[in-house]
Amino acid sequence: MTVRRVEHVMGMPISLALRGRHAGDARGDAAWAAALAVLREADRVFSTYRADSVISRINRGEIADSPPEVAEVLAIGDAAEEATGGAFALPRDGVLDPSAVVKGWAAERAAASLAALPDTDFCLSAGGDLTCRTSDPGAAPWRIGIEDPRDPSRIVAVVPLRNGAVATSGSTHRGAHIVDARTGGVPSGLASVTVVGDGLTAVDVDATAAFALGADGERWLAGRGHRAAFVVRTDGTTGTL
């Protein structure tokens, strides 16, 4: 039996599929509640849309000190900026906006309560980026569909995944929100980038970074050491790394 749940947190749908021993019991419910609490706390700290968030208050100069999570997230962004030669960058100039890192980072932390459930498989999706686990090596893998960025009603590839994470970056759903920070312009060459790896924070950041690099993104991803990557280029062709 697979039990599915959906909540709206951090301005996006958070969905969970649970199967196995605790899929439909109180312990599974408690783990889901704990996961949502982690995401709501991340929203309280990092949301740029909430006037009462820690980030908004820092940007208004109301507080100078920040919780250690802020430094952790900014350090992840700084490392990606260095690795891409500046193509990936969190906004600076006195304004903090760690949004490009927070989603995957928060979802990975939220999944800890689900991973603690014995004999229970889970697949947690945060706005389409997923982290999954199967407790039995012989169990069927989760099957993750990759949308066609030109037609989101179509699936261009399916990733079978037992343990790990999948993240996709592109402009299909949110428009041209990813820029090459070196130029301020919208990158060209790639329509979407999907990365498969061990942790959601890393694959989410690297999918966005590769997309920001545009035509150089495939070559850059090849050296990042993830399990696999799948790209859809703007000319409609695809590639697997």
C-alpha atoms as one frame of an Amber mdcrd trajectory, in Angstrom:
protein
   0.000   0.000   0.000   1.232   3.486  -0.877  -0.093   6.426   1.135   0.185
   9.901  -0.389   0.016  13.284   1.303   0.307  16.864   0.021   0.724  20.198
   1.809   1.576  23.691   0.561   4.674  25.033   2.326   7.368  27.545   1.310
   5.175  28.681  -1.560   5.179  25.275  -3.282   3.502  21.878  -3.080   5.230
  19.377  -0.805   4.171  15.828  -1.552   5.004  12.544   0.130   4.567   8.931
  -0.892   5.008   6.351   1.873   4.888   2.583   1.544   5.693  -0.195   3.959
   5.355  -0.760   7.672   4.484   2.795   8.792   2.810   4.097   5.637  -0.617
   4.513   7.186  -0.092   4.593  10.938   0.477   7.155  13.664   4.263   6.881
  13.468   4.177   7.680   9.751   1.851  10.599  10.447   4.245  11.915  13.095
   7.216  11.695  10.721   5.281  13.632   8.073   4.354  16.279  10.647   8.016
  16.559  11.667   9.083  16.962   8.039   6.559  19.749   7.529   7.759  21.454
  10.716  11.305  21.557   9.331  10.062  23.118   6.099   7.937  25.681   7.906
  10.915  26.646  10.051  13.014  27.078   6.898  10.300  29.339   5.527  10.279
  31.343   8.764  14.019  31.894   8.485  14.640  32.225   4.739  11.500  33.453
   2.970  12.008  36.661   1.035   8.212  37.004   0.753   7.537  37.132   4.495
   8.158  40.461   6.202   8.767  38.659   9.503  11.396  36.182   8.230  14.938
  36.334   9.527  16.267  37.109   6.036  13.798  39.983   5.553  14.686  41.418
   8.948  18.407  41.178   8.186  17.858  42.947   4.862  16.012  45.749   6.648
  18.876  46.087   9.129  16.714  45.126  12.101  18.995  42.321  13.281  22.718
  41.810  12.846  23.055  38.239  14.064  21.542  35.297  12.257  21.028  31.631
  13.134  23.800  29.233  12.039  21.540  27.847   9.293  21.878  31.137   7.416
  25.667  30.916   7.361  25.432  27.271   6.264  23.169  28.068   3.315  25.222
  31.086   2.243  28.395  28.967   2.356  26.785  26.460  -0.034  25.970  29.307
  -2.394  29.488  30.715  -2.146  30.980  27.311  -2.996  28.760  27.036  -6.084
  29.704  30.549  -7.140  33.390  29.674  -6.945  32.892  26.356  -8.772  31.079
  28.044 -11.672  33.358  31.049 -11.989  30.539  33.307 -10.852  27.728  32.038
 -13.085  25.806  30.833 -10.022  25.591  33.491  -7.342  23.251  34.399  -4.539
  22.264  38.089  -4.703  24.508  40.340  -2.693  24.975  44.150  -2.701  23.466
  44.301   0.761  20.491  42.078  -0.086  20.431  38.428   0.945  18.351  36.028
  -1.153  19.380  32.400  -0.621  16.340  31.031  -2.478  18.457  29.164  -5.035
  19.856  26.948  -2.272  17.128  26.731   0.348  14.588  24.455  -1.350  16.805
  21.402  -1.746  18.625  22.060   1.520  15.387  22.300   3.511  13.788  19.254
   1.865  16.870  17.150   2.542  16.739  18.115   6.220  12.994  17.448   6.338
  13.497  13.927   4.997  15.483  12.893   8.085  12.328  12.101  10.048  11.056
   9.934   7.197  14.374   8.120   6.846  14.132   7.170  10.535  10.983   5.106
   9.900  11.924   1.407   9.976  10.818  -0.841   7.119   9.211   2.104   5.337
   9.962   3.574   1.916   9.440   7.245   1.137   9.621   9.692  -1.735   9.467
  13.352  -0.714   8.978  15.995  -3.403   9.526  19.711  -2.895   8.216  21.538
  -5.935   9.299  18.653  -8.157  12.736  18.035  -6.661  12.784  14.691  -4.860
  14.602  12.634  -2.287  13.744   8.935  -1.988  14.565   5.828  -0.012  13.668
   2.163  -0.144  14.357   0.135   2.994  14.535  -3.210   1.166  17.209  -3.525
  -1.571  14.870  -5.867  -3.434  11.919  -3.460  -3.437  10.754  -1.810  -6.634
  12.430   1.548  -7.202  10.549   4.811  -7.249  10.062   5.938 -10.852  10.711
   9.648 -11.345   9.481  11.232 -14.562  11.374  14.085 -16.230   9.141  16.616
 -17.976   9.691  17.813 -21.490  10.448  21.540 -20.949   8.718  22.341 -24.251
   5.563  20.426 -23.267   5.241  19.621 -19.535   2.426  17.173 -20.288   5.027
  14.866 -21.852   7.701  12.793 -20.105  11.048  12.615 -21.889  12.767  10.191
 -19.494  12.130   8.126 -16.370  14.654   7.739 -13.540  14.312   4.552 -11.438
  15.593   5.430  -7.974  15.806   3.430  -4.749  17.946   5.760  -2.657  19.055
   9.246  -3.578  17.806  12.509  -5.010  16.706  14.064  -8.291  16.502  17.781
  -9.089  15.569  19.626 -12.270  16.217  23.261 -13.158  14.821  25.207 -16.082
  12.452  27.988 -17.019   9.297  26.034 -17.866   7.265  26.757 -14.740   8.770
  29.976 -13.375   9.967  31.739 -16.494  13.432  33.251 -16.838  14.218  33.281
 -13.115  17.709  31.779 -13.485  20.391  34.102 -14.845  24.084  33.881 -15.533
  25.295  36.104 -12.714  28.410  37.020 -14.689  26.319  38.849 -17.276  22.914
  39.251 -15.673  21.415  37.698 -18.801  19.289  34.609 -19.296  21.577  31.663
 -20.176  21.148  29.956 -23.524  21.812  26.458 -24.764  19.885  24.392 -22.212
  16.128  24.134 -21.740  16.354  21.974 -18.605  18.935  20.160 -16.506  18.206
  17.146 -14.300  20.801  15.794 -11.874  20.672  12.477 -10.009  22.855  11.954
  -6.956  23.075  11.092  -3.297  21.873  14.294  -1.626  19.157  16.740  -2.630
  21.070  19.858  -1.612  23.954  19.041  -3.957  21.893  17.966  -6.965  19.526
  20.937  -6.639  22.357  23.461  -6.524  24.278  21.776  -9.343  21.230  21.540
 -11.621  20.676  25.276 -11.198  24.372  26.040 -11.605  24.614  23.999 -14.807
  21.563  25.746 -16.233  23.103  29.141 -15.362  26.253  28.133 -17.254  24.190
  27.595 -20.400  26.103  25.920 -23.195  28.987  25.209 -20.809  26.723  23.447
 -18.320  27.091  19.925 -19.706  30.868  20.000 -19.607  30.817  21.436 -16.084
  28.378  18.796 -14.814  30.508  15.977 -16.197  33.159  16.763 -13.610  30.883
  17.016 -10.580  30.778  13.319  -9.700  27.012  12.795  -9.554  25.428   9.490
 -10.529  23.860  10.820 -13.727  22.531  13.918 -15.443  20.018  14.449 -18.220
  19.772  17.643 -20.260  17.300  18.938 -22.787  18.905  21.484 -25.061  17.082
  24.454 -26.532  17.208  22.853 -29.970  15.211  19.896 -28.636  18.051  17.393
 -28.517  18.859  15.562 -25.306  21.996  14.305 -23.616  22.852  11.940 -20.783
  25.960  12.311 -18.649
